[in-house]
Amino acid sequence: MALFGSSSATAEASSPSTSQEIKASLIRQVQEEAAMSNARSLIGKVNEHCFDACVPTPGSSLTAKESTCLSQCMEKYIGFWNASSRAYIARVSKESKSLGGADLSGVSL
């Protein structure tokens, strides 16, 4: 039987067979779900902060000034997000290594 109750024959044929493969598959799935959650959070925060800051009175279209403001705000917000994510991953990886855990340097948030 495949992971999470899938019972199709093709899923069974391609399902992980060893405990390590199952563990690796679950870890990948959790990482992918965390990445999607982080992306949704980023988009929500960008929308919340940048739209509020750049579009004081919403209308049917954006002015050139509003569009420029939104672009610059999004670039800055995403840049800060990436920098903080890299710093967080580096710190977690360093602490994990000092405790004898796995290397997380390839993880993306």
Backbone atoms as SQL, in Angstrom:
CREATE TABLE atoms (id INTEGER PRIMARY KEY, chain TEXT, resi INTEGER, resn TEXT, atom TEXT, x REAL, y REAL, z REAL);
INSERT INTO atoms VALUES
  (1, 'A', 1, 'MET', 'N', 0.840, -1.181, 0.000),
  (2, 'A', 1, 'MET', 'CA', 0.000, 0.000, 0.000),
  (3, 'A', 1, 'MET', 'C', 0.881, 1.240, 0.000),
  (4, 'A', 2, 'ALA', 'N', 0.516, 2.224, -0.803),
  (5, 'A', 2, 'ALA', 'CA', 1.293, 3.454, -0.909),
  (6, 'A', 2, 'ALA', 'C', 1.058, 4.353, 0.299),
  (7, 'A', 3, 'LEU', 'N', 1.842, 5.385, 0.383),
  (8, 'A', 3, 'LEU', 'CA', 1.717, 6.325, 1.488),
  (9, 'A', 3, 'LEU', 'C', 0.352, 7.001, 1.501),
  (10, 'A', 4, 'PHE', 'N', -0.156, 7.256, 2.673),
  (11, 'A', 4, 'PHE', 'CA', -1.391, 7.998, 2.900),
  (12, 'A', 4, 'PHE', 'C', -2.605, 7.375, 2.226),
  (13, 'A', 5, 'GLY', 'N', -2.683, 6.065, 2.223),
  (14, 'A', 5, 'GLY', 'CA', -3.895, 5.368, 1.842),
  (15, 'A', 5, 'GLY', 'C', -4.176, 5.224, 0.367),
  (16, 'A', 6, 'SER', 'N', -3.301, 5.622, -0.523),
  (17, 'A', 6, 'SER', 'CA', -3.525, 5.434, -1.941),
  (18, 'A', 6, 'SER', 'C', -3.438, 3.947, -2.237),
  (19, 'A', 7, 'SER', 'N', -4.432, 3.415, -2.929),
  (20, 'A', 7, 'SER', 'CA', -4.435, 1.973, -3.151),
  (21, 'A', 7, 'SER', 'C', -4.342, 1.595, -4.620),
  (22, 'A', 8, 'SER', 'N', -3.996, 2.517, -5.492),
  (23, 'A', 8, 'SER', 'CA', -3.886, 2.176, -6.902),
  (24, 'A', 8, 'SER', 'C', -2.671, 1.287, -7.139),
  (25, 'A', 9, 'ALA', 'N', -2.762, 0.458, -8.165),
  (26, 'A', 9, 'ALA', 'CA', -1.686, -0.482, -8.467),
  (27, 'A', 9, 'ALA', 'C', -0.400, 0.254, -8.839),
  (28, 'A', 10, 'THR', 'N', -0.512, 1.353, -9.591),
  (29, 'A', 10, 'THR', 'CA', 0.694, 2.088, -9.977),
  (30, 'A', 10, 'THR', 'C', 1.325, 2.749, -8.770),
  (31, 'A', 11, 'ALA', 'N', 0.520, 3.217, -7.842),
  (32, 'A', 11, 'ALA', 'CA', 1.074, 3.831, -6.634),
  (33, 'A', 11, 'ALA', 'C', 1.797, 2.782, -5.805),
  (34, 'A', 12, 'GLU', 'N', 1.236, 1.566, -5.756),
  (35, 'A', 12, 'GLU', 'CA', 1.886, 0.508, -4.995),
  (36, 'A', 12, 'GLU', 'C', 3.201, 0.100, -5.634),
  (37, 'A', 13, 'ALA', 'N', 3.233, 0.063, -6.956),
  (38, 'A', 13, 'ALA', 'CA', 4.444, -0.353, -7.648),
  (39, 'A', 13, 'ALA', 'C', 5.571, 0.658, -7.464),
  (40, 'A', 14, 'SER', 'N', 5.215, 1.943, -7.337),
  (41, 'A', 14, 'SER', 'CA', 6.256, 2.958, -7.221),
  (42, 'A', 14, 'SER', 'C', 6.451, 3.430, -5.787),
  (43, 'A', 15, 'SER', 'N', 5.762, 2.807, -4.840),
  (44, 'A', 15, 'SER', 'CA', 5.875, 3.253, -3.453),
  (45, 'A', 15, 'SER', 'C', 7.214, 2.837, -2.861),
  (46, 'A', 16, 'PRO', 'N', 7.698, 3.627, -1.889),
  (47, 'A', 16, 'PRO', 'CA', 8.972, 3.294, -1.244),
  (48, 'A', 16, 'PRO', 'C', 8.888, 1.934, -0.555),
  (49, 'A', 17, 'SER', 'N', 9.989, 1.192, -0.578),
  (50, 'A', 17, 'SER', 'CA', 9.940, -0.158, -0.021),
  (51, 'A', 17, 'SER', 'C', 10.645, -0.275, 1.322),
  (52, 'A', 18, 'THR', 'N', 11.591, 0.553, 1.592),
  (53, 'A', 18, 'THR', 'CA', 12.301, 0.436, 2.851),
  (54, 'A', 18, 'THR', 'C', 11.891, 1.553, 3.796),
  (55, 'A', 19, 'SER', 'N', 12.197, 1.348, 5.028),
  (56, 'A', 19, 'SER', 'CA', 11.877, 2.333, 6.048),
  (57, 'A', 19, 'SER', 'C', 12.589, 3.652, 5.779),
  (58, 'A', 20, 'GLN', 'N', 13.846, 3.599, 5.316),
  (59, 'A', 20, 'GLN', 'CA', 14.593, 4.822, 4.999),
  (60, 'A', 20, 'GLN', 'C', 13.964, 5.562, 3.826),
  (61, 'A', 21, 'GLU', 'N', 13.499, 4.816, 2.815),
  (62, 'A', 21, 'GLU', 'CA', 12.856, 5.446, 1.663),
  (63, 'A', 21, 'GLU', 'C', 11.540, 6.103, 2.078),
  (64, 'A', 22, 'ILE', 'N', 10.797, 5.444, 2.938),
  (65, 'A', 22, 'ILE', 'CA', 9.540, 6.003, 3.432),
  (66, 'A', 22, 'ILE', 'C', 9.816, 7.278, 4.221),
  (67, 'A', 23, 'LYS', 'N', 10.818, 7.222, 5.081),
  (68, 'A', 23, 'LYS', 'CA', 11.185, 8.387, 5.884),
  (69, 'A', 23, 'LYS', 'C', 11.608, 9.544, 4.976),
  (70, 'A', 24, 'ALA', 'N', 12.444, 9.266, 3.979),
  (71, 'A', 24, 'ALA', 'CA', 12.902, 10.300, 3.052),
  (72, 'A', 24, 'ALA', 'C', 11.729, 10.883, 2.265),
  (73, 'A', 25, 'SER', 'N', 10.812, 10.021, 1.861),
  (74, 'A', 25, 'SER', 'CA', 9.638, 10.474, 1.127),
  (75, 'A', 25, 'SER', 'C', 8.766, 11.383, 1.994),
  (76, 'A', 26, 'LEU', 'N', 8.568, 11.006, 3.237),
  (77, 'A', 26, 'LEU', 'CA', 7.774, 11.830, 4.154),
  (78, 'A', 26, 'LEU', 'C', 8.451, 13.170, 4.422),
  (79, 'A', 27, 'ILE', 'N', 9.760, 13.142, 4.585),
  (80, 'A', 27, 'ILE', 'CA', 10.500, 14.387, 4.821),
  (81, 'A', 27, 'ILE', 'C', 10.359, 15.313, 3.624),
  (82, 'A', 28, 'ARG', 'N', 10.505, 14.765, 2.402),
  (83, 'A', 28, 'ARG', 'CA', 10.342, 15.584, 1.195),
  (84, 'A', 28, 'ARG', 'C', 8.938, 16.183, 1.124),
  (85, 'A', 29, 'GLN', 'N', 7.941, 15.365, 1.440),
  (86, 'A', 29, 'GLN', 'CA', 6.558, 15.838, 1.387),
  (87, 'A', 29, 'GLN', 'C', 6.326, 16.965, 2.396),
  (88, 'A', 30, 'VAL', 'N', 6.836, 16.802, 3.605),
  (89, 'A', 30, 'VAL', 'CA', 6.682, 17.840, 4.628),
  (90, 'A', 30, 'VAL', 'C', 7.421, 19.107, 4.200),
  (91, 'A', 31, 'GLN', 'N', 8.617, 18.964, 3.620),
  (92, 'A', 31, 'GLN', 'CA', 9.369, 20.129, 3.152),
  (93, 'A', 31, 'GLN', 'C', 8.612, 20.858, 2.049),
  (94, 'A', 32, 'GLU', 'N', 8.010, 20.107, 1.129),
  (95, 'A', 32, 'GLU', 'CA', 7.250, 20.722, 0.046),
  (96, 'A', 32, 'GLU', 'C', 6.031, 21.457, 0.592),
  (97, 'A', 33, 'GLU', 'N', 5.339, 20.838, 1.546),
  (98, 'A', 33, 'GLU', 'CA', 4.171, 21.481, 2.141),
  (99, 'A', 33, 'GLU', 'C', 4.573, 22.723, 2.924),
  (100, 'A', 34, 'ALA', 'N', 5.703, 22.672, 3.625),
  (101, 'A', 34, 'ALA', 'CA', 6.197, 23.840, 4.363),
  (102, 'A', 34, 'ALA', 'C', 6.560, 24.956, 3.390),
  (103, 'A', 35, 'ALA', 'N', 7.182, 24.608, 2.265),
  (104, 'A', 35, 'ALA', 'CA', 7.541, 25.613, 1.265),
  (105, 'A', 35, 'ALA', 'C', 6.291, 26.277, 0.691),
  (106, 'A', 36, 'MET', 'N', 5.262, 25.483, 0.420),
  (107, 'A', 36, 'MET', 'CA', 4.007, 26.046, -0.090),
  (108, 'A', 36, 'MET', 'C', 3.358, 26.959, 0.948),
  (109, 'A', 37, 'SER', 'N', 3.369, 26.539, 2.191),
  (110, 'A', 37, 'SER', 'CA', 2.802, 27.360, 3.257),
  (111, 'A', 37, 'SER', 'C', 3.568, 28.669, 3.398),
  (112, 'A', 38, 'ASN', 'N', 4.890, 28.594, 3.335),
  (113, 'A', 38, 'ASN', 'CA', 5.712, 29.801, 3.414),
  (114, 'A', 38, 'ASN', 'C', 5.457, 30.724, 2.228),
  (115, 'A', 39, 'ALA', 'N', 5.292, 30.161, 1.048),
  (116, 'A', 39, 'ALA', 'CA', 5.018, 30.972, -0.140),
  (117, 'A', 39, 'ALA', 'C', 3.669, 31.681, -0.003),
  (118, 'A', 40, 'ARG', 'N', 2.660, 30.948, 0.488),
  (119, 'A', 40, 'ARG', 'CA', 1.351, 31.572, 0.704),
  (120, 'A', 40, 'ARG', 'C', 1.440, 32.692, 1.734),
  (121, 'A', 41, 'SER', 'N', 2.194, 32.447, 2.780),
  (122, 'A', 41, 'SER', 'CA', 2.380, 33.459, 3.818),
  (123, 'A', 41, 'SER', 'C', 3.076, 34.691, 3.250),
  (124, 'A', 42, 'LEU', 'N', 4.118, 34.481, 2.457),
  (125, 'A', 42, 'LEU', 'CA', 4.842, 35.583, 1.837),
  (126, 'A', 42, 'LEU', 'C', 3.917, 36.408, 0.954),
  (127, 'A', 43, 'ILE', 'N', 3.148, 35.747, 0.114),
  (128, 'A', 43, 'ILE', 'CA', 2.221, 36.455, -0.779),
  (129, 'A', 43, 'ILE', 'C', 1.204, 37.247, 0.035),
  (130, 'A', 44, 'GLY', 'N', 0.678, 36.642, 1.088),
  (131, 'A', 44, 'GLY', 'CA', -0.284, 37.333, 1.940),
  (132, 'A', 44, 'GLY', 'C', 0.311, 38.555, 2.601),
  (133, 'A', 45, 'LYS', 'N', 1.537, 38.435, 3.123),
  (134, 'A', 45, 'LYS', 'CA', 2.199, 39.562, 3.782),
  (135, 'A', 45, 'LYS', 'C', 2.528, 40.664, 2.771),
  (136, 'A', 46, 'VAL', 'N', 2.993, 40.279, 1.588),
  (137, 'A', 46, 'VAL', 'CA', 3.285, 41.274, 0.559),
  (138, 'A', 46, 'VAL', 'C', 2.001, 42.020, 0.199),
  (139, 'A', 47, 'ASN', 'N', 0.923, 41.268, -0.028),
  (140, 'A', 47, 'ASN', 'CA', -0.350, 41.906, -0.362),
  (141, 'A', 47, 'ASN', 'C', -0.794, 42.850, 0.744),
  (142, 'A', 48, 'GLU', 'N', -0.722, 42.368, 1.968),
  (143, 'A', 48, 'GLU', 'CA', -1.176, 43.155, 3.113),
  (144, 'A', 48, 'GLU', 'C', -0.363, 44.439, 3.276),
  (145, 'A', 49, 'HIS', 'N', 0.942, 44.319, 3.327),
  (146, 'A', 49, 'HIS', 'CA', 1.791, 45.471, 3.609),
  (147, 'A', 49, 'HIS', 'C', 1.970, 46.388, 2.401),
  (148, 'A', 50, 'CYS', 'N', 2.282, 45.828, 1.267),
  (149, 'A', 50, 'CYS', 'CA', 2.571, 46.657, 0.101),
  (150, 'A', 50, 'CYS', 'C', 1.311, 47.316, -0.453),
  (151, 'A', 51, 'PHE', 'N', 0.230, 46.594, -0.518),
  (152, 'A', 51, 'PHE', 'CA', -0.995, 47.186, -1.056),
  (153, 'A', 51, 'PHE', 'C', -1.462, 48.320, -0.161),
  (154, 'A', 52, 'ASP', 'N', -1.455, 48.078, 1.146),
  (155, 'A', 52, 'ASP', 'CA', -1.879, 49.124, 2.085),
  (156, 'A', 52, 'ASP', 'C', -0.989, 50.360, 1.983),
  (157, 'A', 53, 'ALA', 'N', 0.316, 50.139, 1.802),
  (158, 'A', 53, 'ALA', 'CA', 1.252, 51.257, 1.747),
  (159, 'A', 53, 'ALA', 'C', 1.213, 51.999, 0.411),
  (160, 'A', 54, 'CYS', 'N', 0.919, 51.288, -0.674),
  (161, 'A', 54, 'CYS', 'CA', 1.063, 51.883, -2.009),
  (162, 'A', 54, 'CYS', 'C', -0.245, 52.307, -2.677),
  (163, 'A', 55, 'VAL', 'N', -1.355, 51.773, -2.216),
  (164, 'A', 55, 'VAL', 'CA', -2.633, 52.078, -2.862),
  (165, 'A', 55, 'VAL', 'C', -3.589, 52.653, -1.815),
  (166, 'A', 56, 'PRO', 'N', -3.511, 53.969, -1.583),
  (167, 'A', 56, 'PRO', 'CA', -4.342, 54.569, -0.539),
  (168, 'A', 56, 'PRO', 'C', -5.840, 54.539, -0.857),
  (169, 'A', 57, 'THR', 'N', -6.188, 54.702, -2.117),
  (170, 'A', 57, 'THR', 'CA', -7.602, 54.659, -2.511),
  (171, 'A', 57, 'THR', 'C', -7.743, 53.726, -3.714),
  (172, 'A', 58, 'PRO', 'N', -8.130, 52.466, -3.479),
  (173, 'A', 58, 'PRO', 'CA', -8.266, 51.504, -4.584),
  (174, 'A', 58, 'PRO', 'C', -9.285, 51.983, -5.626),
  (175, 'A', 59, 'GLY', 'N', -8.974, 51.705, -6.853),
  (176, 'A', 59, 'GLY', 'CA', -9.860, 52.041, -7.961),
  (177, 'A', 59, 'GLY', 'C', -9.868, 50.909, -8.969),
  (178, 'A', 60, 'SER', 'N', -10.289, 51.206, -10.176),
  (179, 'A', 60, 'SER', 'CA', -10.385, 50.164, -11.202),
  (180, 'A', 60, 'SER', 'C', -9.034, 49.851, -11.837),
  (181, 'A', 61, 'SER', 'N', -8.047, 50.719, -11.664),
  (182, 'A', 61, 'SER', 'CA', -6.713, 50.463, -12.198),
  (183, 'A', 61, 'SER', 'C', -5.679, 51.166, -11.318),
  (184, 'A', 62, 'LEU', 'N', -4.420, 50.770, -11.495),
  (185, 'A', 62, 'LEU', 'CA', -3.325, 51.364, -10.730),
  (186, 'A', 62, 'LEU', 'C', -2.707, 52.512, -11.503),
  (187, 'A', 63, 'THR', 'N', -2.323, 53.535, -10.780),
  (188, 'A', 63, 'THR', 'CA', -1.574, 54.616, -11.417),
  (189, 'A', 63, 'THR', 'C', -0.133, 54.145, -11.602),
  (190, 'A', 64, 'ALA', 'N', 0.626, 54.882, -12.382),
  (191, 'A', 64, 'ALA', 'CA', 2.040, 54.532, -12.595),
  (192, 'A', 64, 'ALA', 'C', 2.790, 54.590, -11.271),
  (193, 'A', 65, 'LYS', 'N', 2.472, 55.591, -10.452),
  (194, 'A', 65, 'LYS', 'CA', 3.134, 55.740, -9.154),
  (195, 'A', 65, 'LYS', 'C', 2.813, 54.550, -8.242),
  (196, 'A', 66, 'GLU', 'N', 1.547, 54.128, -8.216),
  (197, 'A', 66, 'GLU', 'CA', 1.153, 52.980, -7.395),
  (198, 'A', 66, 'GLU', 'C', 1.824, 51.705, -7.876),
  (199, 'A', 67, 'SER', 'N', 1.880, 51.531, -9.175),
  (200, 'A', 67, 'SER', 'CA', 2.510, 50.343, -9.750),
  (201, 'A', 67, 'SER', 'C', 4.000, 50.285, -9.404),
  (202, 'A', 68, 'THR', 'N', 4.689, 51.403, -9.530),
  (203, 'A', 68, 'THR', 'CA', 6.111, 51.472, -9.184),
  (204, 'A', 68, 'THR', 'C', 6.313, 51.188, -7.708),
  (205, 'A', 69, 'CYS', 'N', 5.476, 51.805, -6.880),
  (206, 'A', 69, 'CYS', 'CA', 5.559, 51.592, -5.435),
  (207, 'A', 69, 'CYS', 'C', 5.365, 50.118, -5.094),
  (208, 'A', 70, 'LEU', 'N', 4.361, 49.482, -5.695),
  (209, 'A', 70, 'LEU', 'CA', 4.105, 48.056, -5.435),
  (210, 'A', 70, 'LEU', 'C', 5.294, 47.202, -5.850),
  (211, 'A', 71, 'SER', 'N', 5.852, 47.468, -7.017),
  (212, 'A', 71, 'SER', 'CA', 7.002, 46.688, -7.495),
  (213, 'A', 71, 'SER', 'C', 8.193, 46.819, -6.554),
  (214, 'A', 72, 'GLN', 'N', 8.505, 48.047, -6.159),
  (215, 'A', 72, 'GLN', 'CA', 9.637, 48.266, -5.268),
  (216, 'A', 72, 'GLN', 'C', 9.394, 47.648, -3.897),
  (217, 'A', 73, 'CYS', 'N', 8.183, 47.792, -3.391),
  (218, 'A', 73, 'CYS', 'CA', 7.843, 47.231, -2.086),
  (219, 'A', 73, 'CYS', 'C', 7.958, 45.709, -2.109),
  (220, 'A', 74, 'MET', 'N', 7.412, 45.088, -3.162),
  (221, 'A', 74, 'MET', 'CA', 7.478, 43.623, -3.260),
  (222, 'A', 74, 'MET', 'C', 8.915, 43.144, -3.354),
  (223, 'A', 75, 'GLU', 'N', 9.743, 43.825, -4.148),
  (224, 'A', 75, 'GLU', 'CA', 11.145, 43.433, -4.277),
  (225, 'A', 75, 'GLU', 'C', 11.862, 43.520, -2.932),
  (226, 'A', 76, 'LYS', 'N', 11.626, 44.598, -2.206),
  (227, 'A', 76, 'LYS', 'CA', 12.251, 44.753, -0.893),
  (228, 'A', 76, 'LYS', 'C', 11.760, 43.696, 0.082),
  (229, 'A', 77, 'TYR', 'N', 10.445, 43.491, 0.115),
  (230, 'A', 77, 'TYR', 'CA', 9.859, 42.534, 1.062),
  (231, 'A', 77, 'TYR', 'C', 10.377, 41.128, 0.788),
  (232, 'A', 78, 'ILE', 'N', 10.397, 40.738, -0.479),
  (233, 'A', 78, 'ILE', 'CA', 10.873, 39.396, -0.844),
  (234, 'A', 78, 'ILE', 'C', 12.373, 39.272, -0.558),
  (235, 'A', 79, 'GLY', 'N', 13.140, 40.339, -0.797),
  (236, 'A', 79, 'GLY', 'CA', 14.569, 40.319, -0.476),
  (237, 'A', 79, 'GLY', 'C', 14.811, 40.119, 1.011),
  (238, 'A', 80, 'PHE', 'N', 14.063, 40.846, 1.836),
  (239, 'A', 80, 'PHE', 'CA', 14.178, 40.677, 3.285),
  (240, 'A', 80, 'PHE', 'C', 13.753, 39.279, 3.712),
  (241, 'A', 81, 'TRP', 'N', 12.694, 38.774, 3.100),
  (242, 'A', 81, 'TRP', 'CA', 12.193, 37.429, 3.401),
  (243, 'A', 81, 'TRP', 'C', 13.282, 36.401, 3.095),
  (244, 'A', 82, 'ASN', 'N', 13.908, 36.519, 1.927),
  (245, 'A', 82, 'ASN', 'CA', 14.954, 35.571, 1.536),
  (246, 'A', 82, 'ASN', 'C', 16.159, 35.650, 2.472),
  (247, 'A', 83, 'ALA', 'N', 16.559, 36.871, 2.820),
  (248, 'A', 83, 'ALA', 'CA', 17.706, 37.037, 3.717),
  (249, 'A', 83, 'ALA', 'C', 17.419, 36.434, 5.090),
  (250, 'A', 84, 'SER', 'N', 16.236, 36.674, 5.619),
  (251, 'A', 84, 'SER', 'CA', 15.906, 36.123, 6.935),
  (252, 'A', 84, 'SER', 'C', 15.759, 34.610, 6.867),
  (253, 'A', 85, 'SER', 'N', 15.240, 34.086, 5.770),
  (254, 'A', 85, 'SER', 'CA', 15.121, 32.632, 5.610),
  (255, 'A', 85, 'SER', 'C', 16.495, 31.977, 5.564),
  (256, 'A', 86, 'ARG', 'N', 17.418, 32.579, 4.810),
  (257, 'A', 86, 'ARG', 'CA', 18.783, 32.032, 4.741),
  (258, 'A', 86, 'ARG', 'C', 19.448, 32.057, 6.115),
  (259, 'A', 87, 'ALA', 'N', 19.266, 33.150, 6.839),
  (260, 'A', 87, 'ALA', 'CA', 19.866, 33.250, 8.180),
  (261, 'A', 87, 'ALA', 'C', 19.258, 32.215, 9.125),
  (262, 'A', 88, 'TYR', 'N', 17.955, 32.020, 9.024),
  (263, 'A', 88, 'TYR', 'CA', 17.272, 31.047, 9.871),
  (264, 'A', 88, 'TYR', 'C', 17.768, 29.634, 9.563),
  (265, 'A', 89, 'ILE', 'N', 17.835, 29.287, 8.287),
  (266, 'A', 89, 'ILE', 'CA', 18.278, 27.949, 7.887),
  (267, 'A', 89, 'ILE', 'C', 19.726, 27.723, 8.311),
  (268, 'A', 90, 'ALA', 'N', 20.571, 28.738, 8.150),
  (269, 'A', 90, 'ALA', 'CA', 21.975, 28.602, 8.557),
  (270, 'A', 90, 'ALA', 'C', 22.072, 28.359, 10.063),
  (271, 'A', 91, 'ARG', 'N', 21.284, 29.071, 10.825),
  (272, 'A', 91, 'ARG', 'CA', 21.329, 28.906, 12.282),
  (273, 'A', 91, 'ARG', 'C', 20.807, 27.529, 12.699),
  (274, 'A', 92, 'VAL', 'N', 19.689, 27.120, 12.130),
  (275, 'A', 92, 'VAL', 'CA', 19.138, 25.804, 12.456),
  (276, 'A', 92, 'VAL', 'C', 20.107, 24.708, 12.045),
  (277, 'A', 93, 'SER', 'N', 20.723, 24.861, 10.872),
  (278, 'A', 93, 'SER', 'CA', 21.680, 23.868, 10.402),
  (279, 'A', 93, 'SER', 'C', 22.876, 23.787, 11.338),
  (280, 'A', 94, 'LYS', 'N', 23.387, 24.937, 11.742),
  (281, 'A', 94, 'LYS', 'CA', 24.532, 24.976, 12.653),
  (282, 'A', 94, 'LYS', 'C', 24.186, 24.314, 13.990),
  (283, 'A', 95, 'GLU', 'N', 23.012, 24.637, 14.533),
  (284, 'A', 95, 'GLU', 'CA', 22.604, 24.056, 15.811),
  (285, 'A', 95, 'GLU', 'C', 22.337, 22.557, 15.673),
  (286, 'A', 96, 'SER', 'N', 21.776, 22.172, 14.528),
  (287, 'A', 96, 'SER', 'CA', 21.513, 20.762, 14.285),
  (288, 'A', 96, 'SER', 'C', 22.814, 19.975, 14.205),
  (289, 'A', 97, 'LYS', 'N', 23.816, 20.535, 13.510),
  (290, 'A', 97, 'LYS', 'CA', 25.119, 19.869, 13.400),
  (291, 'A', 97, 'LYS', 'C', 25.785, 19.754, 14.769),
  (292, 'A', 98, 'SER', 'N', 25.661, 20.802, 15.580),
  (293, 'A', 98, 'SER', 'CA', 26.297, 20.761, 16.903),
  (294, 'A', 98, 'SER', 'C', 25.632, 19.729, 17.810),
  (295, 'A', 99, 'LEU', 'N', 24.369, 19.405, 17.508),
  (296, 'A', 99, 'LEU', 'CA', 23.656, 18.385, 18.281),
  (297, 'A', 99, 'LEU', 'C', 23.738, 17.015, 17.618),
  (298, 'A', 100, 'GLY', 'N', 24.466, 16.932, 16.504),
  (299, 'A', 100, 'GLY', 'CA', 24.638, 15.654, 15.812),
  (300, 'A', 100, 'GLY', 'C', 23.515, 15.335, 14.844),
  (301, 'A', 101, 'GLY', 'N', 22.757, 16.333, 14.437),
  (302, 'A', 101, 'GLY', 'CA', 21.638, 16.108, 13.534),
  (303, 'A', 101, 'GLY', 'C', 22.040, 16.219, 12.080),
  (304, 'A', 102, 'ALA', 'N', 21.029, 16.298, 11.229),
  (305, 'A', 102, 'ALA', 'CA', 21.234, 16.354, 9.775),
  (306, 'A', 102, 'ALA', 'C', 21.598, 17.758, 9.319),
  (307, 'A', 103, 'ASP', 'N', 22.245, 17.842, 8.153),
  (308, 'A', 103, 'ASP', 'CA', 22.585, 19.116, 7.543),
  (309, 'A', 103, 'ASP', 'C', 21.345, 19.643, 6.830),
  (310, 'A', 104, 'LEU', 'N', 20.948, 20.880, 7.130),
  (311, 'A', 104, 'LEU', 'CA', 19.760, 21.470, 6.540),
  (312, 'A', 104, 'LEU', 'C', 20.096, 22.565, 5.520),
  (313, 'A', 105, 'SER', 'N', 21.315, 22.628, 5.079),
  (314, 'A', 105, 'SER', 'CA', 21.725, 23.717, 4.185),
  (315, 'A', 105, 'SER', 'C', 21.006, 23.670, 2.853),
  (316, 'A', 106, 'GLY', 'N', 20.498, 22.514, 2.426),
  (317, 'A', 106, 'GLY', 'CA', 19.777, 22.419, 1.157),
  (318, 'A', 106, 'GLY', 'C', 18.291, 22.683, 1.279),
  (319, 'A', 107, 'VAL', 'N', 17.812, 22.953, 2.473),
  (320, 'A', 107, 'VAL', 'CA', 16.397, 23.191, 2.711),
  (321, 'A', 107, 'VAL', 'C', 16.047, 24.602, 2.266),
  (322, 'A', 108, 'SER', 'N', 14.879, 24.766, 1.641),
  (323, 'A', 108, 'SER', 'CA', 14.437, 26.100, 1.276),
  (324, 'A', 108, 'SER', 'C', 13.126, 26.409, 1.942),
  (325, 'A', 109, 'LEU', 'N', 12.998, 27.653, 2.350),
  (326, 'A', 109, 'LEU', 'CA', 11.751, 28.097, 2.992),
  (327, 'A', 109, 'LEU', 'C', 10.976, 28.978, 2.085);
